C-alpha cells in the first residue's frame, strides 16, 4: 500500500502513477470528492475530460465537475439546472421590484412637479 | 435494421428492447441528444441514473442531463456552473441597482417633507 496514492487511485484500487491525471486534484484526505464525480460521470469520462484540457484549467474544471456531481446526487431529477431555474426566478423578481420602484419614483416626481406648478398659480 | 430503434440503441448499435430505458426520451430523429449525454456521462451512467428514478420524473431528468451535457461540451472548464456564476453576478448587480433606487426614493421623500415643513413655517 502506497500511503501517497491519490483518492482516485485508492478508490479504483490501483497504483498511483507519477503522471496520474487525478492526483493533483483528488488528495487522499478527501475520498468523497472523487466518489461524487465517479458516481455521476465515471472515472474514465473524468480522466478523458481532464486530458483534453490544458493543465492550467484542470483544477477549475474539477471543481465545477464536483459541484455539478454533488448537485445531481442531491437532486437526481434537476441537478444544478434546478439551481439555474431558481436563480432565473430570483432575477425576474428583483427586476420586477426594480421596475415597480422606478415607476414609483416617476409618479412621485410627477406629483411633486404638479404641486410646485400649483403653488405658483 | 429496425427503423423504430431509438437514438440511443442506434448509437450503441444494439437491438432496441421493448422496455428500453432510453427509448421514450431519445427519439430516432434526434441523434445529437443522445450523443451529447453519452459523451459526458456515458450510456451506462445515464441508464443507471434513469433507472433509479420514478418513471414520471425521467423526462425532466433527461432534459436537465442534456442541458448540462451541452453546457459542458460548449464550455469544458466550467460547464453550466459558468452560467450559475453569471446569473449570481446579474442578481447582485440588479440588487445593487434596486438598493440605490430605494435610497434615492428615501432621499427624495426627506427633501419633499423638508420642503413642506418650510412652507408652513
gemmi code that builds the backbone of each chain (N, CA, C; Angstrom):
import gemmi

chains = {
    "A": [
        ("UNK", (0.858, -1.215, 0.000), (0.000, 0.000, 0.000), (0.884, 1.252, 0.000)),
        ("UNK", (0.621, 2.133, -0.955), (1.345, 3.390, -1.019), (0.499, 4.472, -0.342)),
        ("UNK", (0.947, 5.007, 0.806), (0.102, 5.981, 1.520), (-0.071, 7.280, 0.750)),
        ("UNK", (0.744, 7.457, -0.306), (0.648, 8.707, -1.073), (-0.278, 8.582, -2.286)),
        ("UNK", (-0.924, 7.414, -2.423), (-1.855, 7.274, -3.551), (-2.944, 8.330, -3.442)),
        ("UNK", (-3.373, 8.905, -4.590), (-4.445, 9.905, -4.555), (-5.774, 9.212, -4.268)),
        ("UNK", (-6.798, 10.025, -3.969), (-8.111, 9.476, -3.614), (-8.689, 8.643, -4.757)),
        ("UNK", (-8.426, 9.063, -6.010), (-8.966, 8.337, -7.166), (-8.340, 6.952, -7.263)),
        ("UNK", (-7.015, 6.895, -7.163), (-6.329, 5.599, -7.284), (-6.671, 4.687, -6.103)),
        ("UNK", (-6.862, 5.265, -4.931), (-7.307, 4.464, -3.789), (-8.671, 3.865, -4.088)),
        ("UNK", (-9.582, 4.712, -4.584), (-10.946, 4.290, -4.875), (-10.937, 3.189, -5.934)),
        ("UNK", (-10.096, 3.380, -6.942), (-10.048, 2.418, -8.067), (-9.119, 1.233, -7.760)),
        ("UNK", (-8.573, 1.208, -6.555), (-7.662, 0.163, -6.091), (-6.545, -0.119, -7.109)),
        ("UNK", (-5.885, 0.951, -7.508), (-4.785, 0.795, -8.458), (-3.572, 1.580, -7.976)),
        ("UNK", (-2.433, 1.303, -8.577), (-1.218, 2.019, -8.267), (-1.380, 3.447, -8.772)),
        ("UNK", (-0.857, 4.434, -8.027), (-0.982, 5.833, -8.463), (0.281, 6.188, -9.252)),
        ("UNK", (0.160, 6.322, -10.583), (1.377, 6.594, -11.360), (1.888, 8.012, -11.112)),
        ("UNK", (3.170, 8.227, -11.444), (3.770, 9.551, -11.214), (3.027, 10.651, -11.969)),
        ("UNK", (2.566, 10.313, -13.184), (1.869, 11.309, -14.009), (0.347, 11.140, -13.927)),
        ("UNK", (-0.143, 10.676, -12.757), (-1.580, 10.434, -12.572), (-2.384, 11.711, -12.877)),
        ("UNK", (-3.402, 11.584, -13.731), (-4.189, 12.748, -14.136), (-5.088, 13.243, -12.995)),
        ("UNK", (-5.413, 12.343, -12.056), (-6.295, 12.712, -10.942), (-5.534, 13.309, -9.753)),
        ("UNK", (-4.322, 12.792, -9.544), (-3.571, 13.067, -8.326), (-3.519, 14.543, -7.872)),
        ("UNK", (-3.287, 15.543, -8.792), (-3.201, 16.921, -8.289), (-4.520, 17.466, -7.731)),
        ("UNK", (-5.645, 16.821, -8.078), (-6.953, 17.405, -7.745), (-7.746, 16.559, -6.747)),
        ("UNK", (-7.279, 15.346, -6.494), (-8.006, 14.464, -5.579), (-7.068, 13.938, -4.494)),
        ("UNK", (-6.796, 14.805, -3.476), (-5.874, 14.385, -2.416), (-6.468, 13.228, -1.606)),
        ("UNK", (-5.587, 12.381, -1.031), (-6.083, 11.171, -0.340), (-6.959, 11.480, 0.872)),
        ("UNK", (-6.866, 12.710, 1.419), (-7.662, 13.026, 2.619), (-9.098, 13.446, 2.302)),
        ("UNK", (-9.486, 13.413, 1.013), (-10.861, 13.787, 0.656), (-11.457, 12.754, -0.309)),
        ("UNK", (-11.718, 11.544, 0.203), (-12.198, 10.491, -0.702), (-13.584, 10.777, -1.289)),
        ("UNK", (-14.410, 11.572, -0.579), (-15.771, 11.864, -1.049), (-15.776, 12.593, -2.393)),
        ("UNK", (-14.802, 13.483, -2.566), (-14.732, 14.308, -3.775), (-14.650, 13.416, -5.021)),
        ("UNK", (-13.765, 12.427, -4.971), (-13.662, 11.540, -6.139), (-14.894, 10.646, -6.258)),
        ("UNK", (-15.384, 10.160, -5.115), (-16.551, 9.263, -5.148), (-17.731, 9.936, -5.856)),
        ("UNK", (-17.910, 11.249, -5.624), (-19.010, 12.003, -6.257), (-18.881, 12.024, -7.780)),
        ("UNK", (-17.740, 12.486, -8.274), (-17.605, 12.579, -9.741), (-17.603, 11.204, -10.381)),
        ("UNK", (-17.060, 10.214, -9.682), (-17.049, 8.859, -10.231), (-18.473, 8.328, -10.365)),
        ("UNK", (-19.287, 8.626, -9.365), (-20.659, 8.122, -9.368), (-21.476, 8.703, -10.527)),
        ("UNK", (-21.241, 9.967, -10.848), (-22.043, 10.628, -11.896), (-21.430, 10.480, -13.286)),
        ("UNK", (-20.123, 10.702, -13.411), (-19.501, 10.687, -14.733), (-18.749, 9.396, -15.038)),
        ("UNK", (-18.266, 8.740, -13.992), (-17.381, 7.593, -14.200), (-15.946, 8.062, -14.314)),
        ("UNK", (-15.019, 7.298, -13.736), (-13.603, 7.687, -13.716), (-13.060, 7.896, -15.129)),
        ("UNK", (-13.441, 7.027, -16.054), (-12.930, 7.103, -17.433), (-13.306, 8.413, -18.102)),
        ("UNK", (-14.568, 8.826, -17.934), (-15.006, 10.083, -18.551), (-14.310, 11.281, -17.925)),
        ("UNK", (-14.136, 11.261, -16.584), (-13.459, 12.385, -15.917), (-12.021, 12.479, -16.425)),
        ("UNK", (-11.350, 11.335, -16.479), (-9.970, 11.299, -16.967), (-9.885, 11.842, -18.396)),
        ("UNK", (-10.812, 11.412, -19.253), (-10.837, 11.850, -20.658), (-11.053, 13.365, -20.732)),
        ("UNK", (-12.037, 13.871, -19.936), (-12.318, 15.317, -19.970), (-11.096, 16.114, -19.523)),
        ("UNK", (-10.411, 15.629, -18.457), (-9.251, 16.370, -17.954), (-8.114, 16.351, -18.971)),
        ("UNK", (-7.888, 15.179, -19.577), (-6.775, 15.084, -20.534), (-6.962, 15.962, -21.767)),
        ("UNK", (-8.228, 16.283, -22.074), (-8.484, 17.142, -23.241), (-8.300, 18.623, -22.922)),
        ("UNK", (-8.040, 18.937, -21.642), (-7.921, 20.344, -21.230), (-6.464, 20.734, -20.964)),
        ("UNK", (-6.116, 22.019, -21.185), (-4.774, 22.476, -20.799), (-4.614, 22.332, -19.283)),
        ("UNK", (-3.404, 21.960, -18.844), (-3.180, 21.674, -17.417), (-3.642, 22.824, -16.512)),
        ("UNK", (-3.415, 24.084, -16.948), (-3.734, 25.216, -16.060), (-5.244, 25.423, -15.863)),
        ("UNK", (-6.081, 24.744, -16.638), (-7.534, 24.906, -16.445), (-8.153, 23.695, -15.722)),
        ("UNK", (-7.348, 22.659, -15.481), (-7.920, 21.420, -14.944), (-8.466, 21.534, -13.531)),
        ("UNK", (-7.794, 22.335, -12.681), (-8.264, 22.464, -11.292), (-9.677, 23.055, -11.259)),
        ("UNK", (-9.914, 24.095, -12.083), (-11.236, 24.719, -12.125), (-12.261, 23.745, -12.707)),
        ("UNK", (-11.838, 22.984, -13.724), (-12.751, 22.003, -14.331), (-13.163, 20.961, -13.294)),
        ("UNK", (-12.198, 20.496, -12.488), (-12.506, 19.504, -11.447), (-13.510, 20.091, -10.453)),
        ("UNK", (-13.290, 21.358, -10.055), (-14.214, 21.974, -9.089), (-15.627, 22.055, -9.652)),
        ("UNK", (-15.740, 22.453, -10.940), (-17.091, 22.586, -11.499), (-17.733, 21.208, -11.701)),
        ("UNK", (-16.929, 20.200, -12.069), (-17.476, 18.836, -12.197), (-17.956, 18.325, -10.835)),
        ("UNK", (-17.163, 18.589, -9.785), (-17.556, 18.158, -8.434), (-18.846, 18.846, -8.013)),
        ("UNK", (-18.932, 20.144, -8.321), (-20.135, 20.889, -7.959), (-21.358, 20.300, -8.657)),
        ("UNK", (-21.247, 20.077, -9.969), (-22.381, 19.511, -10.725), (-22.741, 18.119, -10.221)),
        ("UNK", (-21.716, 17.313, -9.925), (-21.974, 15.944, -9.453), (-22.691, 15.970, -8.101)),
        ("UNK", (-22.242, 16.863, -7.203), (-22.889, 16.970, -5.885), (-24.348, 17.396, -6.046)),
        ("UNK", (-24.587, 18.373, -6.931), (-25.965, 18.831, -7.181), (-26.814, 17.674, -7.714)),
        ("UNK", (-26.250, 16.882, -8.612), (-27.009, 15.781, -9.222), (-27.316, 14.701, -8.189)),
        ("UNK", (-26.383, 14.482, -7.244), (-26.630, 13.476, -6.195), (-27.728, 13.990, -5.251)),
        ("UNK", (-27.672, 15.297, -4.946), (-28.682, 15.869, -4.043), (-30.047, 15.978, -4.716)),
        ("UNK", (-30.045, 16.279, -6.023), (-31.307, 16.445, -6.765), (-31.191, 15.652, -8.063)),
        ("UNK", (-31.524, 14.338, -8.014), (-31.273, 13.467, -9.170), (-32.115, 13.821, -10.400)),
        ("UNK", (-33.187, 14.605, -10.226), (-34.008, 14.957, -11.392), (-33.485, 16.218, -12.077)),
        ("UNK", (-33.198, 17.256, -11.303), (-32.825, 18.535, -11.914), (-31.347, 18.896, -11.797)),
        ("UNK", (-30.613, 18.284, -10.873), (-29.198, 18.621, -10.700), (-29.026, 20.110, -10.512)),
        ("UNK", (-27.944, 20.686, -11.046), (-27.742, 22.123, -10.828), (-28.585, 22.959, -11.779)),
        ("UNK", (-29.308, 22.308, -12.708), (-30.229, 23.047, -13.571), (-31.371, 23.600, -12.711)),
        ("UNK", (-31.714, 22.876, -11.627), (-32.717, 23.370, -10.687), (-32.276, 24.683, -10.071)),
        ("UNK", (-30.975, 24.775, -9.778), (-30.419, 25.992, -9.201), (-30.494, 27.148, -10.206)),
        ("UNK", (-30.221, 26.834, -11.492), (-30.293, 27.855, -12.548), (-31.724, 28.396, -12.641)),
        ("UNK", (-32.716, 27.503, -12.584), (-34.120, 27.957, -12.641), (-34.433, 28.874, -11.469)),
        ("UNK", (-33.995, 28.477, -10.265), (-34.235, 29.294, -9.073), (-33.622, 30.674, -9.225)),
        ("UNK", (-32.368, 30.706, -9.731), (-31.681, 31.990, -9.892), (-32.399, 32.857, -10.922)),
        ("UNK", (-32.887, 32.223, -12.017), (-33.584, 32.992, -13.046), (-34.875, 33.587, -12.476)),
        ("UNK", (-35.587, 32.803, -11.629), (-36.797, 33.311, -10.978), (-36.447, 34.491, -10.073)),
        ("UNK", (-35.334, 34.332, -9.330), (-34.915, 35.391, -8.403), (-34.577, 36.679, -9.161)),
        ("UNK", (-33.884, 36.541, -10.313), (-33.556, 37.713, -11.132), (-34.842, 38.384, -11.599)),
        ("UNK", (-35.800, 37.578, -12.066), (-37.039, 38.147, -12.581), (-37.768, 38.918, -11.483)),
        ("UNK", (-37.812, 38.327, -10.269), (-38.489, 39.006, -9.150), (-37.796, 40.318, -8.818)),
        ("UNK", (-36.446, 40.290, -8.772), (-35.701, 41.505, -8.436), (-35.910, 42.563, -9.514)),
        ("UNK", (-35.931, 42.122, -10.804), (-36.156, 43.081, -11.900), (-37.544, 43.694, -11.810)),
        ("UNK", (-38.548, 42.862, -11.455), (-39.913, 43.380, -11.321), (-39.981, 44.419, -10.204)),
        ("UNK", (-39.322, 44.108, -9.073), (-39.319, 45.018, -7.933), (-38.634, 46.325, -8.317)),
        ("UNK", (-37.546, 46.205, -9.088), (-36.816, 47.396, -9.542), (-37.710, 48.245, -10.440)),
        ("UNK", (-38.423, 47.583, -11.374), (-39.293, 48.320, -12.296), (-40.392, 49.031, -11.525)),
        ("UNK", (-40.963, 48.351, -10.497), (-42.030, 48.959, -9.706), (-41.484, 50.169, -8.937)),
        ("UNK", (-40.272, 50.003, -8.385), (-39.668, 51.099, -7.618), (-39.394, 52.292, -8.525)),
        ("UNK", (-38.900, 52.012, -9.747), (-38.610, 53.110, -10.677), (-39.902, 53.817, -11.102)),
        ("UNK", (-40.982, 53.019, -11.242), (-42.278, 53.606, -11.599), (-42.779, 54.495, -10.459)),
        ("UNK", (-42.582, 54.037, -9.221), (-42.991, 54.846, -8.054), (-42.261, 56.185, -8.039)),
        ("UNK", (-40.974, 56.141, -8.373), (-40.186, 57.384, -8.415), (-40.789, 58.335, -9.433)),
        ("UNK", (-41.090, 57.787, -10.633), (-41.631, 58.635, -11.691), (-42.937, 59.284, -11.232)),
        ("UNK", (-43.831, 58.475, -10.627), (-45.113, 59.003, -10.154), (-44.869, 60.104, -9.115)),
        ("UNK", (-43.945, 59.859, -8.176), (-43.650, 60.842, -7.135), (-43.116, 62.131, -7.740)),
        ("UNK", (-42.267, 61.991, -8.784), (-41.688, 63.182, -9.427), (-42.782, 64.003, -10.116)),
        ("UNK", (-43.725, 63.295, -10.788), (-44.822, 63.990, -11.478), (-45.666, 64.756, -10.445)),
        ("UNK", (-46.011, 64.062, -9.339), (-46.820, 64.718, -8.294), (-46.111, 65.939, -7.746)),
        ("UNK", (-44.806, 65.772, -7.508), (-44.003, 66.848, -6.953), (-44.026, 68.066, -7.881)),
        ("UNK", (-43.834, 67.818, -9.187), (-43.787, 68.946, -10.132), (-45.179, 69.565, -10.271)),
        ("UNK", (-46.253, 68.739, -10.165), (-47.622, 69.285, -10.220), (-47.871, 70.192, -9.018)),
        ("UNK", (-47.402, 69.744, -7.829), (-47.564, 70.558, -6.619), (-46.860, 71.898, -6.774)),
        ("UNK", (-45.628, 71.847, -7.253), (-44.832, 73.064, -7.412), (-45.526, 74.015, -8.394)),
        ("UNK", (-46.081, 73.416, -9.487), (-46.771, 74.193, -10.510), (-47.985, 74.899, -9.898)),
        ("UNK", (-48.759, 74.164, -9.073), (-49.990, 74.754, -8.499), (-49.660, 75.842, -7.465)),
        ("UNK", (-48.498, 75.725, -6.820), (-48.085, 76.737, -5.836), (-47.878, 78.103, -6.482)),
        ("UNK", (-47.395, 78.081, -7.740), (-47.104, 79.334, -8.449), (-48.303, 79.897, -9.190)),
        ("UNK", (-49.446, 79.207, -9.182), (-50.627, 79.673, -9.934), (-51.394, 80.707, -9.112)),
    ],
    "B": [
        ("UNK", (-32.158, -4.236, -39.788), (-32.236, -2.904, -39.154), (-33.686, -2.580, -38.798)),
        ("UNK", (-33.917, -2.232, -37.531), (-35.256, -1.853, -37.101), (-35.362, -0.324, -37.162)),
        ("UNK", (-36.218, 0.224, -38.069), (-36.276, 1.692, -38.211), (-36.859, 2.367, -36.972)),
        ("UNK", (-37.443, 1.559, -36.070), (-38.044, 2.153, -34.873), (-37.063, 2.185, -33.690)),
        ("UNK", (-35.819, 1.737, -33.924), (-34.855, 1.782, -32.820), (-34.684, 3.222, -32.344)),
        ("UNK", (-34.570, 3.405, -31.024), (-34.376, 4.769, -30.503), (-32.962, 5.245, -30.840)),
        ("UNK", (-32.742, 6.545, -30.638), (-31.441, 7.140, -30.985), (-30.307, 6.494, -30.192)),
        ("UNK", (-30.596, 6.138, -28.915), (-29.552, 5.537, -28.077), (-29.157, 4.168, -28.623)),
        ("UNK", (-30.142, 3.325, -28.931), (-29.833, 1.975, -29.425), (-29.162, 2.030, -30.797)),
        ("UNK", (-29.555, 2.998, -31.620), (-28.864, 3.192, -32.901), (-27.407, 3.529, -32.661)),
        ("UNK", (-27.185, 4.474, -31.744), (-25.829, 4.927, -31.449), (-24.994, 3.769, -30.917)),
        ("UNK", (-25.618, 2.963, -30.047), (-24.887, 1.853, -29.420), (-24.899, 0.593, -30.286)),
        ("UNK", (-25.490, 0.700, -31.476), (-25.573, -0.400, -32.449), (-26.093, -1.681, -31.796)),
        ("UNK", (-27.226, -1.531, -31.115), (-27.817, -2.697, -30.479), (-29.314, -2.742, -30.775)),
        ("UNK", (-29.935, -3.875, -30.496), (-31.365, -4.035, -30.670), (-32.058, -3.165, -29.622)),
        ("UNK", (-33.186, -2.521, -30.002), (-33.903, -1.671, -29.034), (-34.986, -2.527, -28.373)),
        ("UNK", (-34.779, -2.890, -27.093), (-35.778, -3.761, -26.454), (-37.091, -3.022, -26.199)),
        ("UNK", (-38.159, -3.796, -26.013), (-39.480, -3.181, -25.788), (-39.479, -2.275, -24.562)),
        ("UNK", (-38.738, -2.691, -23.530), (-38.713, -1.901, -22.290), (-37.453, -1.042, -22.201)),
        ("UNK", (-36.964, -0.595, -23.369), (-35.725, 0.208, -23.418), (-35.862, 1.455, -22.528)),
        ("UNK", (-34.869, 1.677, -21.653), (-34.937, 2.796, -20.715), (-34.726, 4.147, -21.425)),
        ("UNK", (-34.044, 4.105, -22.592), (-33.761, 5.342, -23.329), (-34.898, 5.736, -24.281)),
        ("UNK", (-35.544, 4.706, -24.852), (-36.471, 4.892, -25.967), (-37.493, 6.038, -25.803)),
        ("UNK", (-38.163, 6.211, -24.626), (-39.174, 7.284, -24.549), (-38.574, 8.692, -24.649)),
        ("UNK", (-37.268, 8.816, -24.399), (-36.679, 10.154, -24.289), (-35.687, 10.476, -25.408)),
        ("UNK", (-35.319, 9.467, -26.198), (-34.337, 9.690, -27.260), (-34.890, 9.169, -28.585)),
        ("UNK", (-35.792, 9.977, -29.216), (-36.393, 9.539, -30.484), (-35.334, 9.437, -31.585)),
        ("UNK", (-35.562, 8.547, -32.573), (-34.535, 8.318, -33.604), (-34.228, 9.547, -34.454)),
        ("UNK", (-35.158, 10.520, -34.477), (-34.911, 11.705, -35.331), (-34.027, 12.764, -34.660)),
        ("UNK", (-33.535, 12.466, -33.455), (-32.659, 13.438, -32.776), (-31.416, 12.742, -32.217)),
        ("UNK", (-30.530, 12.275, -33.102), (-29.363, 11.517, -32.626), (-28.401, 12.354, -31.775)),
        ("UNK", (-28.356, 13.681, -31.998), (-27.432, 14.560, -31.266), (-27.679, 14.543, -29.759)),
        ("UNK", (-28.979, 14.447, -29.407), (-29.368, 14.495, -27.991), (-28.695, 13.362, -27.213)),
        ("UNK", (-28.740, 12.154, -27.765), (-28.096, 11.035, -27.058), (-26.575, 11.164, -27.125)),
        ("UNK", (-26.079, 11.587, -28.289), (-24.621, 11.706, -28.444), (-24.026, 12.612, -27.364)),
        ("UNK", (-24.743, 13.701, -27.041), (-24.275, 14.651, -26.018), (-24.161, 13.982, -24.647)),
        ("UNK", (-25.259, 13.373, -24.169), (-25.199, 12.798, -22.818), (-24.235, 11.617, -22.772)),
        ("UNK", (-24.136, 10.868, -23.884), (-23.210, 9.737, -23.910), (-21.769, 10.222, -23.786)),
        ("UNK", (-21.488, 11.338, -24.458), (-20.117, 11.861, -24.453), (-19.700, 12.307, -23.061)),
        ("UNK", (-20.617, 12.881, -22.302), (-20.266, 13.419, -20.976), (-20.436, 12.387, -19.860)),
        ("UNK", (-21.554, 11.678, -19.856), (-21.836, 10.759, -18.739), (-21.566, 9.291, -19.080)),
        ("UNK", (-21.663, 8.955, -20.370), (-21.598, 7.542, -20.758), (-22.991, 6.923, -20.676)),
        ("UNK", (-23.300, 6.048, -21.639), (-24.634, 5.432, -21.711), (-24.971, 4.686, -20.422)),
        ("UNK", (-24.000, 3.972, -19.863), (-24.240, 3.174, -18.659), (-24.670, 4.028, -17.483)),
        ("UNK", (-23.983, 5.166, -17.294), (-24.338, 6.055, -16.177), (-25.717, 6.666, -16.365)),
        ("UNK", (-26.030, 7.064, -17.630), (-27.351, 7.665, -17.879), (-28.439, 6.624, -17.594)),
        ("UNK", (-28.230, 5.413, -18.098), (-29.194, 4.328, -17.868), (-29.388, 4.094, -16.364)),
        ("UNK", (-28.272, 4.044, -15.631), (-28.324, 3.804, -14.174), (-29.094, 4.928, -13.481)),
        ("UNK", (-28.794, 6.192, -13.859), (-29.473, 7.330, -13.216), (-30.969, 7.282, -13.497)),
        ("UNK", (-31.341, 6.961, -14.753), (-32.769, 6.924, -15.089), (-33.482, 5.802, -14.336)),
        ("UNK", (-32.841, 4.630, -14.279), (-33.485, 3.500, -13.613), (-33.705, 3.730, -12.118)),
        ("UNK", (-32.885, 4.606, -11.530), (-33.052, 4.890, -10.092), (-34.181, 5.895, -9.822)),
        ("UNK", (-34.765, 6.458, -10.919), (-35.796, 7.490, -10.751), (-37.193, 6.956, -11.045)),
        ("UNK", (-38.230, 7.495, -10.388), (-39.604, 7.122, -10.762), (-39.851, 7.517, -12.225)),
        ("UNK", (-40.625, 6.694, -12.949), (-40.827, 6.914, -14.388), (-41.315, 8.336, -14.690)),
        ("UNK", (-42.218, 8.873, -13.850), (-42.811, 10.186, -14.164), (-41.817, 11.343, -14.043)),
        ("UNK", (-40.629, 11.095, -13.470), (-39.642, 12.188, -13.365), (-38.520, 12.042, -14.402)),
        ("UNK", (-38.527, 10.931, -15.144), (-37.384, 10.661, -16.044), (-37.256, 11.647, -17.204)),
        ("UNK", (-38.399, 12.093, -17.768), (-38.324, 13.015, -18.910), (-37.614, 14.308, -18.489)),
        ("UNK", (-37.960, 14.830, -17.321), (-37.334, 16.069, -16.837), (-35.852, 15.831, -16.536)),
        ("UNK", (-35.555, 14.654, -15.974), (-34.157, 14.325, -15.667), (-33.341, 14.286, -16.956)),
        ("UNK", (-33.902, 13.676, -18.022), (-33.190, 13.607, -19.311), (-32.940, 15.022, -19.832)),
        ("UNK", (-33.952, 15.893, -19.733), (-33.768, 17.266, -20.242), (-32.657, 17.983, -19.479)),
        ("UNK", (-32.635, 17.818, -18.141), (-31.599, 18.531, -17.382), (-30.220, 17.932, -17.646)),
        ("UNK", (-30.154, 16.600, -17.825), (-28.859, 15.972, -18.158), (-28.365, 16.464, -19.524)),
        ("UNK", (-29.291, 16.558, -20.496), (-28.909, 17.032, -21.837), (-28.419, 18.471, -21.761)),
        ("UNK", (-29.112, 19.278, -20.957), (-28.718, 20.680, -20.817), (-27.305, 20.783, -20.239)),
        ("UNK", (-27.066, 20.038, -19.151), (-25.736, 20.076, -18.518), (-24.658, 19.558, -19.467)),
        ("UNK", (-24.988, 18.484, -20.202), (-24.001, 17.905, -21.126), (-23.664, 18.902, -22.232)),
        ("UNK", (-24.693, 19.572, -22.781), (-24.454, 20.561, -23.841), (-23.582, 21.698, -23.314)),
        ("UNK", (-23.899, 22.170, -22.097), (-23.088, 23.242, -21.490), (-21.639, 22.785, -21.334)),
        ("UNK", (-21.434, 21.542, -20.898), (-20.078, 21.027, -20.668), (-19.308, 20.905, -21.982)),
        ("UNK", (-20.028, 20.544, -23.064), (-19.360, 20.436, -24.371), (-18.971, 21.836, -24.864)),
        ("UNK", (-19.873, 22.809, -24.644), (-19.597, 24.183, -25.098), (-18.525, 24.848, -24.233)),
        ("UNK", (-18.525, 24.542, -22.932), (-17.567, 25.155, -22.004), (-16.954, 24.042, -21.143)),
        ("UNK", (-15.893, 23.377, -21.671), (-15.374, 22.177, -20.997), (-14.769, 22.465, -19.612)),
        ("UNK", (-14.465, 23.721, -19.309), (-13.883, 24.017, -17.993), (-14.972, 24.274, -16.949)),
        ("UNK", (-15.950, 25.091, -17.291), (-16.947, 25.486, -16.287), (-18.323, 24.849, -16.463)),
        ("UNK", (-18.638, 24.338, -17.652), (-19.961, 23.750, -17.892), (-21.054, 24.722, -17.499)),
        ("UNK", (-22.163, 24.230, -16.964), (-23.248, 25.158, -16.619), (-22.989, 25.860, -15.300)),
        ("UNK", (-21.895, 25.526, -14.618), (-21.526, 26.265, -13.404), (-21.129, 27.698, -13.794)),
        ("UNK", (-20.574, 27.840, -15.008), (-20.250, 29.172, -15.531), (-21.506, 30.018, -15.627)),
        ("UNK", (-22.604, 29.388, -16.057), (-23.875, 30.091, -16.181), (-24.392, 30.513, -14.801)),
        ("UNK", (-24.208, 29.636, -13.806), (-24.641, 29.958, -12.438), (-23.883, 31.181, -11.927)),
        ("UNK", (-22.573, 31.224, -12.175), (-21.778, 32.384, -11.740), (-22.292, 33.660, -12.401)),
        ("UNK", (-22.563, 33.574, -13.724), (-23.058, 34.748, -14.447), (-24.374, 35.237, -13.859)),
        ("UNK", (-25.278, 34.273, -13.570), (-26.584, 34.636, -13.025), (-26.433, 35.270, -11.647)),
        ("UNK", (-25.506, 34.719, -10.831), (-25.303, 35.278, -9.492), (-24.783, 36.710, -9.577)),
        ("UNK", (-23.885, 36.951, -10.563), (-23.373, 38.312, -10.766), (-24.520, 39.241, -11.175)),
        ("UNK", (-25.381, 38.726, -12.076), (-26.501, 39.538, -12.571), (-27.463, 39.893, -11.424)),
        ("UNK", (-27.734, 38.907, -10.538), (-28.606, 39.163, -9.386), (-27.985, 40.236, -8.501)),
        ("UNK", (-26.672, 40.121, -8.256), (-26.020, 41.089, -7.380), (-26.122, 42.491, -7.961)),
        ("UNK", (-25.891, 42.601, -9.288), (-25.968, 43.919, -9.942), (-27.378, 44.487, -9.830)),
        ("UNK", (-28.397, 43.630, -10.078), (-29.782, 44.108, -10.016), (-30.139, 44.517, -8.591)),
        ("UNK", (-29.656, 43.730, -7.600), (-29.930, 44.079, -6.198), (-29.284, 45.404, -5.823)),
        ("UNK", (-28.042, 45.623, -6.324), (-27.360, 46.887, -6.037), (-28.139, 48.062, -6.622)),
        ("UNK", (-28.600, 47.884, -7.869), (-29.359, 48.936, -8.545), (-30.650, 49.219, -7.785)),
        ("UNK", (-31.292, 48.139, -7.308), (-32.528, 48.281, -6.534), (-32.265, 49.057, -5.244)),
        ("UNK", (-31.175, 48.701, -4.547), (-30.841, 49.374, -3.283), (-30.587, 50.858, -3.532)),
        ("UNK", (-29.878, 51.173, -4.653), (-29.584, 52.572, -4.978), (-30.884, 53.330, -5.260)),
        ("UNK", (-31.780, 52.666, -6.012), (-33.045, 53.319, -6.367), (-33.878, 53.582, -5.121)),
        ("UNK", (-33.907, 52.587, -4.203), (-34.671, 52.764, -2.972), (-34.076, 53.883, -2.106)),
        ("UNK", (-32.744, 53.984, -2.118), (-32.090, 55.065, -1.368), (-32.463, 56.417, -1.967)),
        ("UNK", (-32.521, 56.483, -3.300), (-32.901, 57.735, -3.983), (-34.305, 58.158, -3.569)),
        ("UNK", (-35.215, 57.164, -3.476), (-36.585, 57.457, -3.058), (-36.581, 58.056, -1.659)),
        ("UNK", (-35.839, 57.428, -0.763), (-35.805, 57.908, 0.622), (-35.309, 59.356, 0.677)),
        ("UNK", (-34.227, 59.631, -0.063), (-33.673, 60.990, -0.088), (-34.727, 61.966, -0.622)),
        ("UNK", (-35.415, 61.579, -1.712), (-36.432, 62.448, -2.320), (-37.565, 62.697, -1.337)),
        ("UNK", (-37.961, 61.660, -0.585), (-39.045, 61.819, 0.387), (-38.647, 62.763, 1.513)),
        ("UNK", (-37.412, 62.632, 1.971), (-36.928, 63.519, 3.042), (-36.950, 64.974, 2.560)),
        ("UNK", (-36.426, 65.187, 1.332), (-36.397, 66.551, 0.765), (-37.814, 67.112, 0.652)),
        ("UNK", (-38.731, 66.247, 0.173), (-40.110, 66.653, -0.027), (-40.732, 67.077, 1.301)),
        ("UNK", (-40.512, 66.258, 2.357), (-41.131, 66.598, 3.645), (-40.478, 67.839, 4.241)),
        ("UNK", (-39.174, 68.049, 3.985), (-38.494, 69.271, 4.471), (-39.090, 70.501, 3.785)),
        ("UNK", (-39.352, 70.385, 2.466), (-39.947, 71.490, 1.713), (-41.308, 71.847, 2.272)),
        ("UNK", (-42.124, 70.792, 2.500), (-43.475, 71.028, 3.013), (-43.413, 71.683, 4.381)),
        ("UNK", (-42.454, 71.203, 5.198), (-42.275, 71.743, 6.533), (-41.948, 73.234, 6.460)),
        ("UNK", (-41.021, 73.621, 5.566), (-40.594, 75.017, 5.464), (-41.717, 75.913, 4.926)),
        ("UNK", (-42.638, 75.342, 4.117), (-43.748, 76.125, 3.584), (-44.687, 76.599, 4.694)),
        ("UNK", (-44.820, 75.759, 5.745), (-45.750, 76.095, 6.828), (-45.102, 76.930, 7.936)),
        ("UNK", (-43.814, 77.213, 7.821), (-43.118, 77.966, 8.860), (-43.362, 79.469, 8.681)),
    ],
}
model = gemmi.Model(1)
for chain_id, residues in chains.items():
    chain = gemmi.Chain(chain_id)
    for i, (resn, *xyz) in enumerate(residues, 1):
        res = gemmi.Residue()
        res.name, res.seqid = resn, gemmi.SeqId(i, " ")
        for name, pos in zip(("N", "CA", "C"), xyz):
            atom = gemmi.Atom()
            atom.name, atom.element = name, gemmi.Element(name[0])
            atom.pos, atom.b_iso = gemmi.Position(*pos), 0.0
            res.add_atom(atom)
        chain.add_residue(res)
    model.add_chain(chain)
structure = gemmi.Structure()
structure.add_model(model)
structure.setup_entities()
